[in-house]
Amino acid sequence: MRGNYDNSAAFYDNLSRLVFGKALVTAQVHLLSRIPANSNVLIIGGGTGWILEEITKMHSSGLNISYVEISDKMMDISRKKNVGSNQVTFINKPIQQVMLNQQDVIITPFLFDNFTEVNLHPLFAHIHAMLKTGGLWLNTDFQLTGKWWQYILLKSMLLFFKVLCGVESWRLPDIGRQFNKYGYEIIEEKTFFNDFIITKMYNKTI
């Protein structure tokens, strides 16, 4: 993964709220209540770590969380969050360099829009191998539904983060095709921000 959000860590959350209001947060929080108690949870690309505090509101203890974030500055902010009595291991590496076994839940918030279609397949296969059969995968990302403003906003965001943070992608990869290829079942989904943001909960069936 080439993109590194060090250059945006200081203002990333404020910028996202300026553009999207509460939609990015609401979308990511929507399915957190479905995390089973006492789970092994892998969060990939969690940014400033606010999601840790949202999870703690629902599970104050009992979770074993692996928090993977490539940005040093984002990780520094994340380490200061309240995680209650949950066990959190902070891993400051690209996810491609991390291998964990038998995760009950994987959370990927706006991760895949950082990657090109070519790089998506090996990345997805790597993450897929870490989730146990029957496990849950919570994925939140942008989608294009034919509205002209979505395309313009997406291109503007990708250009901004390409220049500032070295993000490699120019378009959204077809992540749905990867979930279909690996036999995932959609359990629940919901859209936000006039369908531009979608969050889905998948079950790993095989």
N, C-alpha and C positions, 0 to 999 in steps of 0.2 A: 504494500500500500504506500503510494507516494505522498498522498495528502497528509499534512500534519497541521493541526489547528492551533499551534503555539501562538501564531501571530494574531489570532482572534480570541484567545482565551479571556482576555480582560473585558471584552464587550460582547461576546457571543450571545449570551442569554438576553441582554438588553436589546440587541439588534433583532433577535428572533421575535421578541415580544412587540417591538416596534412595527415589524412587518406583518406578523400573524396574530397579534394579540395573545390570547391564552390557548390558541388552537393546537400548537405543537405540544404543549404540556398536557392539555386535556386528552389529546389523541394517545399519548404514551401512557398516561395514567389509566386510561379506560379499562384495560384488561389486567392490571396488576392484581386486582382482587382475586383473580383466578389462580394465582400462584399457590400451590399446595403448601401446607405447613411442613416444616422440617425438610425443605427441598435443597438440593444443590442447584444453584442458580448461576448462570454465566451471562454477564452483561458485556456486550462488545461495542465499544465506541460510545460510552456513556457521557462524554463531554465533561461538564463541570460537576457532575455527580448529584445534582438535585434529585434525580430519580431514586437514589439510595434513601433519601429522607422520605420520599413518598412511599416506598416499599416498607420502611420502618413504621410508618403510621398504621399499616395493615398487619405487619409481622414485626413485633418489637424484639423477638428472639426466635431462635430455632433454625434460621436460614444459614446456609454456608454459601456465601456469595464470592464468586471470582469476578473481579472488575478489571476488564482489559481496556486500556486506553493508550494510544500511541503518543499523545501529546504530553510532554513533561509538565507544561503549565496547567493544562486541564487536570492532570493527575494531582498536582499540588493542591488545587482547589477542592478536588473530590475528597482528598484525605481528611479534610476538615469538616465533612458533613456528619450529621448525627446518624449513626447506624444502630442505635439501641444496643441490644445484647447479641445481635447477629454477628457471625464471624465473616469478616470481609478480607479477602486477599487482593491487594492492589498489584496489578501486573502491567508495568509500563513498557509494553512491547507491541509490535504489530501482531494481530491475531494469527497471522500465518506462522509465527514462531512459537505459538502456544498450543499445547495438546493436553486436554483434560479428558477424563473418562467419565461416562455414565452421568451426564448432567440431566437433571429432571426438567429444567426450564432453561431456554436460551432466549435472551432479549437482544434484538438488533434494532436500535432506534436510528433511523435515517443513516444506515450504514452503507447500503448497496448503491446508493446514488453517487458514491465516491469512486465507483469502479466502472471500467469499460466492460462491454459484453465479453471480450476475449478473456479478461482476467476474472470474470465473475464465476465461471464454472469451477476452476480449481479452488477458489475461495469457498464457494458454497459446499463443495464436497468435503473440504477440511472441517468446516463448522458442523456439517451434518454428522460426521463421524463421532463428534463429541456428545451428541444427544442420544440418550437411551431410547430404545423402542418403547412407544407409549408416552414419551416425553412431549412437552409443549414448547412451541416456538412462537414467541410474540414478536411480530415484525411490523414496524411503522415506517412509512415512507411516502414520498410524493407519487402522484399518478397524473397522467394526462387523460382527460375525458372529452376532449374536443373543444373546450372553451378557449378562445384565443388568448385571453389574459394569462391562462395557466402556462402556456408555451413561453410567453414573453417573460413572465416572472421566473420560470425555471431557468431559462437561458441567462437571465441577469444574475441569478444566484450562482450558477455554475461558473460564469465568467468571473464574478467577484472572488469566489473561493479558489478558482484556478490561479488567478494573479496573486492573491494574498497568501494562499496556503498550499499551492501546488497540487490541488485536486486534479485528477487525470481525466475525469469523464466530461463529455460534452452533451450526453443525453442519458435518459434513464434506461438502464439495462432491463431486460425482460426477466424479472425475478420470479414472476408467476410460473414461467416455464420450468424453472429449476425446481420449485416446490412440487409441481406436477410430475416432473421426471423422477423425483425421489419418493413418490407415493405418499405425499402428505395430504391429510384431510383437513379442510377448513372447518373449524368448529364455530367460529364467530368472527364477524367483521363489521366495521363501522367507518363511515367517512366523515370528514370534518373540513371546514374552510371551503364550503361549496364544492365538495368532492375532490379537492386538490390533494388532501391528505387522507390516507387510508391506513387503518390498523387492523391486523388480522391475527387470529390465534390458530395455529396449525397443530395437528397431532401427527407425530411420527408413527406411521402404521407398520413399517417394516424395518 
